[in-house]
Amino acid sequence: MRLRIKFLYIFFFAAVCSVFPYMPLFLSKALLIKKEQIGFLLSITPFVEFFSAAIWTFFADKFNAHRFVLLICIVFAASITSSIPLFGKVVGFEGLLFLFFFYALFNGGISPLVDNFTIGTLKKEGKQAEYGRQRLWGTLSCGVAASFSGLLIDLTDIHMIFISYLCMMGGLTGLIISTSTDDFNACRKDIKLLSSDNLELDSIVNDDNTDVLMNSANIEESNTKKSNKDISFSNLLLRLLEDPRFLFFLFITLLVTIVKAVSAMYLLLYLSETFDASGTIMGFTVISGISLEIVCLNYTKKLMEFFGPRNMMIAGQLALIIRTGLYGFLGNNMKSWMALPIESVIISFSFIGFF
């Protein structure tokens, strides 16, 4: 079963990373969408997915239909994504708004439902600490898929990345269909995770953090036995919102996330238009950031113990400032290959330090 879980993450992350790192480039080059419109289109996705993840997991739990809901999300997300190169020029910016909204609506349910299945399966085996190791395969496949798509752009046409996406989503669909409904529903209330995508890489966790996540389910169960009255999520949220330190933390996290997302959104487009970077260079730019993150994650606990959480977060923010400053300082004197060390070292450290 764990091999099946690994391939679930491999197919899903490979599908997303085949297309969406290059989506700004595709919208600009192939569909001739304006830069400000590209930013608006891509900003829809995380916002809608934040809410749709909760909606899909709610329906999956309520009707005990995790496998069915997951298949619905996969089929519609894949269908809508494949329609972008087919009808993008026809429908224009307004039509693309519609497509991106409904893509995010369905795509938002995939990752949390796969996570729920993974953690529930591992918990039954008493191996919940291995969640991070399973998710790691998705991260690796993301880097490989992004590099492969870069090669496709150089050798063929940018439209071919959507073929790669559909192949990976087809593999994911086949795995879900071959998994019994009982296996999905058995994991119903073991643990519930909500995630944004994002197929951003912020969702990677190490084994120590995973223990905390898994044990939270056991703590909740233990507390329920001690008290006949459960504390609702809304009450807990209100308590947190009354703490000004927590609100300040959320505000800083929002700002850092926006900076990171905007930088990632336009990076490949910037390299392509300003420095005429090849698809291969752009692909390796993506995988270079991922590779060092994986290595550094093994030392997260030691770094945290040595520097402390506060200093790590400050260092992560400084890394983002240095990264942006380097691109601005180097300007036209920069070569496209210089993005490789910048992304691999600085952006990896900013992720490890802050997120």
N, C-alpha and C positions, 0 to 999 in steps of 0.2 A: 504493500500500500504506500510505503514511503517513496518508492520509485515513481509511483503514479503522481504523488504530490509534487515531486521534483519536476516532472514533465508538465504539470499544470502551470507552475511558475515559469518554466522555460518557454513554453508556447505563448503565454500571455505577455510576459515582458518583452519577448522577441517581437511579437506583433506590434506592440505600442512603440517600441524603440526603432522599428523599421521605418515608421512613417513620421511620428510626431516631432522628433528633433529637426526634421527637414520640412515640416509643414510651413513655417514662415517663408522659407526659400521657395517652396512650391507655389504658395499663394502669390508671391511677388513675381516670380519668373514665368510661371505657366498661366496663372489666372489674372496677372497684372493688377492685383489688389494694392491699394495705397498702404503705406507703412502704418499710418495711424489706424486704418481700418483693420489691418492685420492684428495689431495690438488689442483692439476691441474684440475681435473674433476669438482670439486665444485666451482672453481674460474670462470669457464666459465659462469655459470648461471647468476650472477648479471651483468656481462659485456654485455652479449647478450641481456638480458632483458631491459637494459637501452636504447638500440636502438630499440628493437622490440616493446616496448611500444609506442614509437612515430610513428612507421610505422603502427601498427594496428589502432591506433586512427585516423591517417590521412586517411586511407582507409575507416574507419567507417564513418567519417565526409563527405568525398568526395562523397561517394555513398549512404549516408543516410541509412546505413545498420548495425547499431550498434548491433542489436539482432543476425543477421546472423553471423557477424564477431566474436562476443562473443561465439556463439555456436561452430564455427569452432575452435577457440582457446581452448575451454574446451575439446572438443572431441579428438583433436590431442594431447594435453598435457596429458590427461588421458591415451590415448592409448600408447604413448611413455613411460610414467612412468611404466605402467603395463608390458611393454616388458623388462624392466631392469632385474627383477628376472627370467624371462623366457629365455632370450637369453644372459644374461650377461656373463656367463661362456663360451658360444660358441663364441661370437664375441670378447672377450678380451678387453684390454684397448683401442685399436684403435676404435673398434666398439662402446664402451661406450662413447668415445669422440663424435662420431656422434650422439648418442642418447641424450646425455646431451645438445649438441648444439641445436638440434631441439626441445627438451623439452623447453628450455629457450626461443627459438624463438616464440613458441606458448603461453607459460605460461605468457610471458611478457605483453600480451594484455588483460589478464583477469582482473587484479586489476584495471587498469585505466578505463576500460569500465564499470565495476561495480560502481566505484567511480563516473563516469560521470552520470550514471543513478540515483544514490542515490542523488547527489547534485542537479541535474536537477529536480528531483521529489520534493525534499524538498523546492527548490526555488519557484516552482509553488505554493506550499502551504504556502509560507512565513515562513518556518521553517528551513531555511538553517543553523541556529546556532545549530541545533540538529544533524549535521553530525557526530560529535565526539561521540555522544551517540549511534548512529547506528553502527559505526565502532567498538565501544567498545564490542559489542556482538561477533564480530569475534575474538577479543583478548581473551575473556573468553573461547570461544570454542577451541581456540588454546591450551590453558593450559589443558583443560579437555581431548582433543584428544591426546595430547602428553602423559599424564598420563595413559590413556587407552591403548595406544600402548605399553607403558612400561609393563603394566600388561599382555598384549597379548604375549609379548616376554618371560615373565616368565612362563606363563601357557601353551603356545603352541610353536610357532616357529616364528622367526623373519620375515619369509615370509608373515605371516598373516597381517602385518601392511599394505601391499599393498592391501589386501582385504578391510580393513577399508578405505583406500584412495579411492578405486573405489566406495564404497558405498556412501561416502560423495560427490564425484564428480557426481555420478548418481543423488543424490538429488539436486545438483546445476543445473544440466542439466534439470531436470524436472521443476524446478522453472522458468528457462529461457524460456522453451517451453510454459509454461502456462501463461507467461507474453506477452501481445500483442505487436506487432511490433510498433504500434502507441505510446505506452507508452515509448518505448526506443527512438524512433526518435523525440519525442516531447522534449526530453532533449538534443537535438543535440548540440546547441551552448550556452547553459546556462553557462557552465564552463567546462574547460578541465584540467584534472589532469594527470600527468605522474608520475608513481611510479616504484621503483625497486623491489619488494619482497622480495620477499623476504618475502617472507612472513616473513622479519625481522619485529619487533614491532615498528620500528622508525616512522611508519606512523600514530600512535595514536596522536590525537590532542585534546586539550581541547576546550571548547566552545568559549573562548575569541580569541584563535588563529583562530578558524573556522570563526568567524565573519570577521576577516581580509581577509581570503581567499575568502569568499563569496563576500565581498564588493569590492574586486579587479575587479570582473566582472562588477559591476555597475559603478566603477570609469572609467574603460576602455570605457564603453558605453557613459558615460558623456563626456569624453574627445573627443570621436569621433564626437559628436555633435558640439563641439567647434572648431574642426579642420577638414577640408576635407581630410587632408593627415594623414594617420595612421603611427605611428612609428613602424617599423617592429621589429620583435623579434631579428633579427640579429644585427640591429643597437643598440638595448638595450644591447645585450650581449657584443658587442664590447666596449661599454662605460664602462661596468663593468670590462672587461678584461684589460682596460687601467689603472685601479686603483690598485696599488701594494698591498694595504691593503686587497682588495678583493681576489687577487691571493694568498696572504699569508693565508688568512682565508680558502680558498679552499684546500690549501696544508695541513694545520693542520687537517681539516675535513677528508681529504683522509687518513691521517696517523691514526687518531683515529678510523675511520671506518674499516680500514684494521686490526688493533689490535683487535677490537671487533669481526669482522667476523672470523678471524683465531682462536681466543679463543673459540668462539661458535662452530666452525666447528669441532674441535678436543676434545671438553670437554667430551662428552659422551664416545668417544672412549678411552680417557685417563682414565676415571673413570672405564670403563669396564676392560681394559687390565691391569692397574696398581693396582687397588684395588678390582677387581672382583665384581664390583657393579652390583646389580640386575637390571632388567628392571624397577621394581617398583621405586627404588631409582632414576634411571635416569629420569623417567617420572616426579617424584615429583621435581626433580631439575629444570626441565623446567618450571613447573607451579609455583614454588616458586618465580622465578624471575618475572614472569608476575603479580602475585597477588599484590606484594608491589608497582609495577609500577602503577597499577590501582588506588591504594589508594593515592599515592603521586601525581598523576596527578590532583587530586582535589585541591591540594594546590600549584600548579605550579605558579599561578599568584602571590600569597602572597610571595612565596620564591623569585620569580624574582624581585618583588618590594623591598624586604628587602636586598637581597644580590647583585642584579644587574646582567645583562646578562654575563658580563665578568667574574665575580667571580664564577658564576654558571658553566660556561664552564670549568674554571680552576679546580673546584672541581670535575667535571665529569671526567676530564682526570686523576686527582690524584686517583680517585676511581678505574679506570682501572689498574693503576700502583699497587695499594694496592692489588687488586684482583690477578693479576699475581704473585706478590711477595709472597702472602700467599700460593699459590699452590707450588711455588718453595721452600719457607722456610719450610713448613710442610713436603714436600717430601713424603717419604715412611711411615713417622709417621702419616700421615693423614688417617682418616677413610672416607669411601665413603659418609656417612651421613653428613660430615662436609661441603660438597658442597652445601647443602641446605641453611644454613645461609649465606654463602659467596655469592651465587647467588642471594638470595632474597634481601639482604641488599645492597651489594656493586654494583652489576651489575645494579640493579634497580636505584640506585642513580646516577650511571654514565650515564644511559640513560636519566633520568630526567634532570640532570645537563647540559649535553652537547647537546643532540639531541632535 
